[in-house]
């Protein structure tokens, strides 16, 4: 039995969906612990692409229980659309469960989110406009609507009549927007409640029972470490805690049940939205990374900003999350490059810094100090073991493992499930490094395939 947390080790969009999908074949339960429809996971199975926003990636395995935890914020309309889309593709959602204490994104959250971002002007954060921040704000203000409220019509009506009248003042006076009709909103959400009712459970209790039965539990994060509300590049962050500690809070479990934490990082770096990005490339190489990596947001379709791998961000993610191992994705995107750079330090006003700065003002002034290594200029998409990789590609992975001081367990060299090199299975396998003490690659082995995909 092993309980594993999968988190993003950069600014999100690292390919967690594929890694979670791979590990889900060994998991009995997959839990999504935070975030909302602002997140997106793309999974490619036998040439078919699945775009998931709220539903855990484990849904593609017929016997895996999938739980949307209490730390998430749920837009019922989007969730139901996602359920319908999966069912239309013959993927059953009968094993999906929703926490009764998760908070609900309402129409006024989306309106306020978009209007507020517009009002910020040059100070905009780059939100998705999906109402995530305002939903979490209401949660903190203790005026939020929870899934359990949807299940109780009189409670929902009582809460929404006051809340909508209050939000209408904000919409009208602050943003010059038309007020919402309380009866229309209440009626709409009662219809959502009727469809969602079969999925709603006490999720913390369900997870605890799985722990008692010694089941394998995979905790799936959204976004990435640098977007964490407390430990990210504030204020250009999300409204929840995508780090490993947040998985425990958002799932309703204690940290003592966690056995391993695996971080996911691209072989380069991307970022969506506003904020400093020291290794960002504004040249043909940046365009190449974006084109070869298909760097467009799953949720918004926005083009991602691309740059070289940043080892300081990587080491920071190791420290903040207590990473046991790392999955490196999209190594194949670098296949055509003659030279590859890795940021090994920052120059801050002439001072060389080897640690990620906590000051946002300092981070904005960081200039990358690079180490340049040779590329391999050969396709890696057909490689299925470390031994198959070009020597320069293997040297690059060794460098990343050395700089981040954490073993690499998985290497992804394409979007499909089979385009993956498994060095260790973080759920069943022993804790082994990509490299032994002499720098020699360890032997690869395959993950145990618990279930066949539908």
KARAUR-V88519 format. One record per pair of residues at least 24 apart in sequence whose C-alpha atoms are under 8 Angstrom apart, sorted by the first residue. I is the first residue (numbers start at 1). J is the second residue. D is the distance in whole Angstrom. If there is no record, write none. Layout:
BEGIN
I J D
I J D
END
This chain:
BEGIN
1 214 6
1 215 6
1 216 5
1 427 8
1 428 7
2 215 8
2 216 5
2 217 7
2 258 8
2 259 6
2 260 8
2 427 5
2 428 7
3 216 6
3 217 5
3 218 6
3 219 8
3 257 7
3 258 5
3 259 5
3 260 7
3 427 7
4 217 6
4 218 5
4 219 6
4 258 6
4 259 6
4 260 5
4 261 6
4 262 7
4 426 7
4 427 7
5 218 6
5 219 5
5 220 6
5 221 8
5 244 7
5 247 7
5 258 7
5 260 6
5 261 5
5 262 6
6 218 7
6 219 6
6 220 5
6 221 6
6 244 8
6 261 6
6 262 5
6 263 6
6 264 7
7 220 7
7 221 5
7 222 7
7 223 8
7 224 6
7 225 7
7 242 7
7 243 6
7 244 7
7 261 8
7 262 6
7 263 5
7 264 6
8 221 7
8 222 7
8 223 6
8 224 4
8 225 6
8 242 8
8 243 8
8 263 6
8 264 5
8 265 6
9 224 6
9 225 5
9 226 7
9 263 5
9 264 5
9 265 5
9 313 8
9 314 6
9 317 5
9 318 8
10 224 5
10 225 6
10 226 6
10 264 8
10 265 6
10 269 7
10 270 8
10 313 7
10 314 7
10 317 7
11 223 7
11 224 5
11 225 6
11 226 5
11 227 6
11 270 7
11 271 6
11 272 8
12 222 7
12 223 4
12 224 4
12 225 7
12 226 8
12 227 7
12 271 7
13 40 8
13 41 8
13 223 7
13 224 8
13 270 8
13 271 8
13 297 8
14 224 8
14 264 6
14 265 5
14 266 5
14 329 7
15 41 7
15 42 8
15 264 7
15 265 8
15 266 7
15 329 6
16 41 7
16 221 8
16 222 8
16 264 6
17 41 4
17 42 6
17 43 6
17 57 6
18 42 7
18 43 5
18 44 8
18 415 7
18 417 7
19 264 8
19 327 8
20 57 6
20 58 7
20 218 8
20 220 7
21 57 5
21 58 6
21 60 8
22 417 7
22 447 8
23 218 8
23 425 8
23 426 8
23 427 7
23 447 8
24 57 7
24 58 5
24 61 8
24 64 8
24 218 7
25 58 8
25 61 7
25 447 8
25 448 7
25 449 5
25 450 5
25 451 6
26 216 7
26 427 7
26 428 8
26 447 7
26 448 6
26 449 6
26 450 5
27 64 7
27 215 8
27 216 5
27 217 6
27 218 6
27 427 8
27 450 8
28 63 7
28 64 5
28 65 6
28 215 6
28 216 5
28 217 6
28 218 8
29 58 8
29 64 6
29 65 5
29 66 6
29 67 8
29 210 8
29 215 7
29 216 6
29 217 5
29 218 6
30 56 6
30 57 8
30 58 6
30 64 7
30 65 6
30 66 5
30 67 6
30 217 6
30 218 5
30 219 6
30 220 7
31 56 7
31 66 6
31 67 5
31 68 6
31 69 6
31 217 7
31 218 6
31 219 5
31 220 6
31 251 7
32 56 6
32 66 8
32 67 6
32 68 5
32 69 6
32 72 7
32 219 6
32 220 5
32 221 6
32 222 8
32 251 8
33 68 7
33 69 5
33 70 7
33 71 5
33 72 6
33 219 7
33 220 7
33 221 6
33 246 7
33 247 5
33 248 8
33 249 8
33 250 5
33 251 5
34 69 7
34 70 8
34 71 5
34 72 4
34 73 7
34 221 7
34 222 7
34 240 7
34 241 7
34 242 7
34 246 7
34 247 7
34 250 6
35 71 7
35 72 5
35 73 6
35 132 8
35 222 6
35 223 8
35 239 8
35 240 6
35 242 8
36 72 6
36 73 5
36 74 6
36 75 7
36 132 6
37 73 8
37 74 7
37 75 7
37 78 7
37 130 7
37 132 8
37 299 7
38 128 6
38 130 6
38 132 7
38 299 6
39 222 6
39 223 6
39 298 8
39 299 6
40 222 8
40 297 8
40 298 5
40 299 5
41 298 7
42 298 7
43 415 7
43 416 8
44 415 6
44 416 5
44 417 7
45 416 6
45 417 6
46 416 7
46 417 8
47 416 7
51 298 7
52 82 7
53 82 8
53 299 7
54 79 7
54 82 8
55 79 8
55 82 8
55 96 8
56 220 7
59 91 8
59 92 8
59 93 7
59 95 8
59 96 7
60 91 7
60 453 6
60 454 7
61 451 6
61 452 7
61 453 5
61 454 7
62 91 8
62 92 7
62 95 8
62 451 7
62 452 8
62 453 7
62 454 7
63 95 7
63 451 7
64 95 7
65 95 5
65 96 6
65 97 8
66 95 6
66 96 5
66 97 6
67 96 6
67 97 5
67 98 6
67 99 7
67 203 7
68 96 8
68 97 6
68 98 5
68 99 6
68 203 8
69 98 7
69 99 5
69 102 7
69 203 6
69 204 8
69 250 6
69 251 5
69 252 8
70 99 5
70 100 7
70 101 5
70 102 4
70 103 7
70 203 7
70 250 6
70 251 6
70 252 7
71 102 6
71 103 8
71 249 7
71 250 4
71 251 6
72 102 6
72 103 7
72 250 7
73 102 6
73 103 5
73 104 6
73 105 6
73 132 7
73 135 7
73 136 7
74 102 7
74 103 6
74 104 5
74 105 6
75 104 6
75 105 5
75 106 7
76 104 7
76 105 8
76 189 8
76 192 6
76 196 8
77 192 7
80 192 8
80 196 8
90 454 8
91 454 7
96 199 6
97 199 5
97 200 6
97 201 6
97 203 8
98 199 6
98 200 5
98 201 6
98 203 7
99 147 7
99 200 6
99 201 5
99 202 6
99 203 5
99 204 8
100 146 7
100 147 5
100 148 5
100 200 6
100 201 6
100 202 6
100 203 7
101 146 6
101 147 6
101 148 6
101 202 8
102 146 6
102 147 6
103 135 7
103 136 8
103 139 7
103 144 7
103 145 6
103 146 4
103 147 6
104 135 7
104 144 7
104 145 6
104 146 5
104 147 6
105 131 6
105 132 7
105 135 6
105 145 8
106 131 8
106 135 8
107 185 8
108 164 8
108 167 7
108 171 8
108 180 8
109 133 8
109 134 5
109 135 6
110 134 8
111 171 8
112 171 7
115 175 6
116 175 8
124 274 7
125 235 7
125 236 5
125 237 8
125 273 7
125 274 6
125 275 7
126 236 8
126 272 8
126 273 4
126 274 5
127 273 7
128 299 8
128 300 7
132 239 7
133 238 7
133 239 5
136 239 6
136 240 8
147 200 8
150 189 7
150 190 6
150 193 5
151 190 8
151 193 6
151 194 8
151 197 7
153 190 7
156 186 7
157 186 6
160 186 7
203 251 7
203 252 8
204 251 6
204 252 5
204 253 7
207 251 8
207 253 8
208 253 7
211 257 8
216 427 7
219 247 7
220 247 8
221 247 7
225 317 6
226 313 8
226 317 8
231 320 8
233 275 8
233 358 8
233 360 6
234 360 7
236 274 7
236 275 6
243 320 7
243 321 6
244 321 5
244 322 8
245 321 7
260 323 8
260 324 6
260 426 7
260 427 8
261 321 7
261 322 7
261 323 5
261 324 5
261 325 7
262 323 6
262 324 6
262 325 5
262 326 5
262 327 7
262 426 7
263 317 8
263 318 8
263 323 6
263 324 8
263 325 6
263 326 5
263 327 6
264 326 6
264 327 5
264 328 6
264 329 7
265 314 8
265 326 7
265 327 6
265 328 5
265 329 6
266 309 8
266 328 5
266 329 5
266 330 6
266 331 7
267 309 6
267 328 6
267 329 6
267 330 6
267 331 5
267 334 8
268 306 8
268 307 6
268 308 5
268 309 4
268 310 8
269 306 6
269 307 5
269 308 6
269 309 5
269 310 7
270 304 6
270 305 5
270 306 4
270 307 6
271 304 6
271 305 5
271 306 7
272 297 8
272 302 7
272 303 7
272 304 5
272 305 6
273 304 8
275 364 8
276 363 7
276 364 5
277 364 8
278 364 8
278 366 6
278 367 6
278 368 6
279 307 5
279 308 5
279 309 7
279 310 7
279 343 7
279 367 8
279 368 6
280 305 7
280 306 6
280 307 4
280 308 7
281 305 8
281 306 6
281 307 5
281 308 7
289 333 6
289 334 7
292 333 6
293 330 7
293 333 6
308 340 8
308 341 6
308 342 6
308 343 7
309 341 7
309 342 5
309 343 6
310 342 6
310 343 5
310 344 7
311 342 7
311 343 6
311 344 6
311 345 8
311 400 7
311 403 6
311 404 6
312 343 7
312 344 7
312 345 7
312 354 7
312 355 6
312 356 6
312 404 8
313 356 6
314 404 6
315 355 8
315 403 8
315 404 5
315 405 7
316 355 7
316 356 6
318 404 7
318 406 7
323 406 7
324 406 7
324 407 7
324 431 8
325 406 6
325 407 5
325 408 6
325 409 6
325 433 8
326 406 7
326 407 6
326 408 5
326 409 6
326 410 7
327 408 6
327 409 6
327 410 4
327 411 6
327 412 8
328 408 7
328 410 6
328 411 5
328 412 6
329 411 6
329 412 4
329 413 7
329 414 8
330 412 6
330 413 5
330 414 6
331 380 8
331 411 7
331 412 6
331 413 5
331 414 8
332 379 7
332 380 6
332 381 6
332 412 8
332 413 5
332 414 7
333 413 8
334 375 8
335 375 7
335 376 6
335 377 5
335 378 6
335 379 6
335 380 7
336 375 8
336 376 7
336 377 5
336 378 7
336 379 8
337 375 5
337 376 7
337 377 6
338 374 6
338 375 5
338 376 7
338 377 6
339 372 7
339 373 6
339 374 5
339 375 5
340 372 6
340 373 5
340 374 6
340 375 6
341 370 6
341 371 6
341 372 4
341 373 6
342 370 5
342 371 5
342 372 6
343 368 6
343 369 5
343 370 4
343 371 6
344 368 8
344 369 6
344 370 6
344 371 7
344 403 8
345 369 5
345 370 7
380 413 6
381 413 5
381 414 6
381 419 7
382 413 8
382 419 7
383 413 8
383 419 7
383 420 8
383 421 8
384 419 7
384 420 6
384 421 5
385 421 5
385 422 7
385 444 6
386 421 7
386 441 7
386 443 8
386 444 7
387 441 8
398 434 8
398 435 7
398 439 8
401 434 8
406 433 8
407 432 7
407 433 4
407 434 5
407 435 7
408 433 6
408 434 5
409 433 7
409 434 6
422 446 6
422 447 7
END
